[in-house]
Amino acid sequence: MAQKTILVTGASKGIGYATAAYLAGEKKHVLAVARSKDRLEELKSKAPKRIETVACDLLDSSSIQNLVDAVRDQNLQITSLVHNAGGLIKKNFMELTDDDWNTMWNMNVMSAVRLLRALFPFFAKGAHIVTIGSMGGYQGSSKFPGLSAYSTSKGALSIWTEAMAAELKDDNISVNCLCLGAVQTEMFSAAFPGVKAPLKPEDIGEYIGDFAMKAHKFMNGKVLPVTSGDP
């Protein structure tokens, strides 16, 4: 019998780490995915019977195949996917190169595309996909200098979420996007030195975990702002 599993990407630190730890604390079986094997092992030590880990670079097709092999070999059935992996480049528009734009597109959009395409056969009926967007990519929100490539890619992720909700409806798979405001992560601190975010990863990790487990019973194809400030 397949092991029901919640898969969390970008799980080696910050929001992904906190989300995976919370879900394990809720007695869920978690497959934590990230590039850093050492940090994943630290996460696994918190709940070794509930957390499995796979070191995977979602920008590399052979690495994704290793993830597929692990899911198959462990006979896992994905009931929820929290796609938190991504990245941020902070540069003024005129300083951004084509490589910068391609990097943001690959990290924040194509990682989701490749992941879903590869793992689709392992999703349970009634599964829930949660993409982690940004208030920077949410229509009508405040925008900030230096984040044009990042915000554009996160906006594209939210539209992809809506498109996938329509495409996967007949497969009984729900897809929603949470557009997060400022959270005190390593990525936020590097982009905004000296600025204190109103939320800690543990706060938002609990919210995301609960949303992944329950929200698809009430909504599909939604792009939701999650912020207590501006953004």
C-alpha positions as CSV (number, residue, x, y, z in Angstrom):
1,M,0.0,0.0,0.0
2,A,1.3,3.4,-1.0
3,Q,2.5,5.8,1.7
4,K,0.5,9.0,1.7
5,T,3.0,11.8,1.6
6,I,3.2,15.6,1.6
7,L,6.1,16.8,-0.5
8,V,7.7,20.2,0.4
9,T,10.3,21.8,-1.9
10,G,12.9,24.3,-0.7
11,A,12.8,22.5,2.6
12,S,16.4,23.0,3.8
13,K,15.8,26.4,5.3
14,G,13.3,29.2,6.0
15,I,9.7,28.8,5.1
16,G,10.1,25.3,3.5
17,Y,12.0,24.0,6.6
18,A,9.4,25.4,9.0
19,T,6.5,24.0,6.9
20,A,8.0,20.5,6.7
21,A,8.7,20.5,10.4
22,Y,5.2,21.6,11.2
23,L,3.6,18.9,9.0
24,A,5.8,16.2,10.7
25,G,4.6,17.5,14.0
26,E,1.0,17.1,12.8
27,K,1.9,13.4,12.3
28,K,2.1,13.6,8.5
29,H,4.6,11.8,6.4
30,V,6.8,14.4,4.7
31,L,9.2,14.2,1.7
32,A,11.5,17.2,2.1
33,V,13.3,18.3,-1.1
34,A,16.1,20.8,-1.5
35,R,19.6,21.1,-2.8
36,S,21.5,21.0,0.5
37,K,21.8,17.4,1.8
38,D,23.3,18.5,5.1
39,R,20.5,20.9,6.0
40,L,17.9,18.2,5.0
41,E,19.6,15.8,7.3
42,E,19.2,18.3,10.1
43,L,15.5,18.6,9.3
44,K,15.1,14.8,9.3
45,S,16.7,14.6,12.7
46,K,13.6,16.5,14.1
47,A,11.3,13.6,13.2
48,P,13.2,10.7,11.6
49,K,10.2,8.4,11.4
50,R,8.1,11.0,9.6
51,I,10.5,12.9,7.4
52,E,12.2,11.5,4.3
53,T,14.6,13.6,2.3
54,V,15.9,13.8,-1.2
55,A,18.6,16.2,-2.3
56,C,17.4,17.6,-5.6
57,D,18.2,20.5,-7.9
58,L,14.9,21.4,-9.6
59,L,16.9,23.2,-12.4
60,D,18.6,19.9,-13.4
61,S,16.6,17.2,-15.3
62,S,18.8,14.3,-14.1
63,S,18.4,15.5,-10.5
64,I,14.6,15.6,-10.9
65,Q,14.8,12.0,-12.3
66,N,16.5,11.0,-9.1
67,L,13.6,12.5,-7.2
68,V,11.1,10.5,-9.3
69,D,13.1,7.3,-8.7
70,A,13.0,7.9,-4.9
71,V,9.2,8.5,-5.0
72,R,8.7,5.4,-7.0
73,D,11.1,3.2,-5.0
74,Q,9.6,4.3,-1.7
75,N,6.0,3.7,-3.1
76,L,4.9,7.2,-2.1
77,Q,1.6,8.7,-3.1
78,I,1.6,12.5,-3.0
79,T,-1.5,14.0,-1.3
80,S,-0.2,17.5,-1.2
81,L,2.7,19.4,-2.8
82,V,4.0,22.6,-1.3
83,H,6.2,24.1,-4.0
84,N,8.2,26.6,-2.0
85,A,11.6,26.4,-3.9
86,G,12.6,29.6,-5.6
87,G,15.0,32.4,-5.6
88,L,15.5,36.2,-5.7
89,I,17.8,38.5,-7.7
90,K,17.8,42.1,-6.5
91,K,19.1,44.4,-9.2
92,N,17.7,47.6,-10.8
93,F,16.1,47.0,-14.2
94,M,18.9,48.4,-16.3
95,E,21.5,46.2,-14.5
96,L,19.6,43.0,-15.1
97,T,21.1,40.7,-17.8
98,D,19.3,38.2,-19.9
99,D,20.9,35.5,-17.7
100,D,19.3,37.2,-14.7
101,W,15.9,37.1,-16.3
102,N,16.4,33.5,-17.4
103,T,17.5,32.5,-13.9
104,M,14.4,34.0,-12.3
105,W,12.2,32.3,-14.8
106,N,13.8,29.0,-14.3
107,M,13.9,29.2,-10.5
108,N,10.4,30.5,-9.9
109,V,8.4,29.2,-12.9
110,M,10.1,26.3,-14.7
111,S,10.9,24.5,-11.4
112,A,7.2,24.2,-10.8
113,V,6.5,23.1,-14.4
114,R,9.3,20.4,-14.4
115,L,8.2,19.2,-11.0
116,L,4.6,18.7,-11.8
117,R,5.3,17.1,-15.2
118,A,7.7,14.6,-13.6
119,L,5.6,13.7,-10.5
120,F,2.1,13.8,-11.9
121,P,1.7,10.0,-12.0
122,F,2.3,9.8,-8.3
123,F,-0.4,12.3,-7.2
124,A,-3.4,11.0,-5.3
125,K,-6.9,11.7,-6.4
126,G,-8.0,14.7,-4.4
127,A,-4.5,16.0,-4.1
128,H,-3.6,19.6,-3.4
129,I,-0.8,21.6,-5.0
130,V,0.2,24.8,-3.2
131,T,2.5,27.2,-5.0
132,I,4.3,29.8,-2.9
133,G,4.1,33.1,-4.6
134,S,4.9,36.6,-3.4
135,M,3.1,39.8,-2.8
136,G,5.6,41.2,-5.2
137,G,3.9,39.3,-8.0
138,Y,0.3,40.0,-6.8
139,Q,-1.6,42.4,-9.0
140,G,-2.2,45.7,-7.3
141,S,0.3,45.3,-4.5
142,S,3.1,47.7,-3.8
143,K,6.2,47.1,-5.9
144,F,9.8,47.8,-5.0
145,P,12.9,48.9,-7.0
146,G,15.3,46.1,-7.8
147,L,12.7,43.4,-7.8
148,S,11.3,43.6,-11.4
149,A,12.6,40.2,-12.5
150,Y,11.6,38.5,-9.3
151,S,8.2,40.0,-9.1
152,T,7.5,39.3,-12.8
153,S,8.4,35.6,-12.4
154,K,6.3,35.3,-9.2
155,G,3.4,36.9,-11.1
156,A,3.8,34.3,-13.8
157,L,3.7,31.5,-11.2
158,S,0.4,32.8,-9.9
159,I,-1.1,32.7,-13.5
160,W,0.4,29.2,-14.0
161,T,-1.4,28.2,-10.8
162,E,-4.7,29.3,-12.2
163,A,-4.1,27.5,-15.5
164,M,-3.2,24.3,-13.7
165,A,-6.3,24.4,-11.6
166,A,-8.3,24.4,-14.8
167,E,-6.3,21.7,-16.5
168,L,-6.2,19.3,-13.5
169,K,-9.8,19.7,-12.5
170,D,-10.9,16.5,-14.2
171,D,-8.1,14.7,-12.4
172,N,-9.6,15.9,-9.1
173,I,-6.4,17.8,-8.2
174,S,-6.7,21.3,-6.7
175,V,-4.1,24.0,-7.2
176,N,-3.8,27.3,-5.2
177,C,-1.2,30.0,-4.8
178,L,-0.3,31.8,-1.5
179,C,1.4,35.2,-2.2
180,L,3.5,35.8,0.9
181,G,4.5,39.2,2.2
182,A,7.7,39.8,4.2
183,V,9.0,36.8,6.3
184,Q,12.2,36.9,8.2
185,T,14.2,34.4,6.1
186,E,17.8,34.3,4.9
187,M,16.6,35.4,1.5
188,F,14.7,38.4,2.8
189,S,17.6,39.5,5.1
190,A,20.0,39.3,2.1
191,A,17.7,41.4,-0.1
192,F,16.7,43.9,2.6
193,P,19.6,44.2,5.1
194,G,18.5,45.7,8.4
195,V,14.8,45.5,7.7
196,K,12.7,43.4,10.2
197,A,9.9,41.4,8.7
198,P,6.7,41.0,10.7
199,L,6.5,37.2,10.5
200,K,8.9,34.4,11.3
201,P,9.2,31.2,9.2
202,E,7.6,29.2,11.9
203,D,4.5,31.4,11.8
204,I,4.0,31.1,8.1
205,G,5.1,27.5,8.0
206,E,2.1,26.5,10.3
207,Y,-0.3,28.5,8.1
208,I,1.0,26.9,4.9
209,G,0.9,23.5,6.4
210,D,-2.7,23.8,7.5
211,F,-3.6,25.4,4.1
212,A,-2.0,22.5,2.2
213,M,-3.9,19.9,4.3
214,K,-7.4,21.5,4.3
215,A,-8.0,24.4,1.9
216,H,-8.6,22.4,-1.2
217,K,-11.9,21.3,0.3
218,F,-13.1,24.9,-0.1
219,M,-11.2,26.4,-3.0
220,N,-9.4,25.8,-6.3
221,G,-7.5,28.1,-8.6
222,K,-7.2,30.8,-6.1
223,V,-4.3,33.3,-5.8
224,L,-4.4,34.6,-2.2
225,P,-2.5,37.4,-0.5
226,V,-0.9,36.5,2.8
227,T,0.6,39.5,4.5
228,S,0.3,41.6,7.6
229,G,2.1,44.6,6.2
230,D,3.2,46.3,2.9
231,P,4.0,44.0,1.2
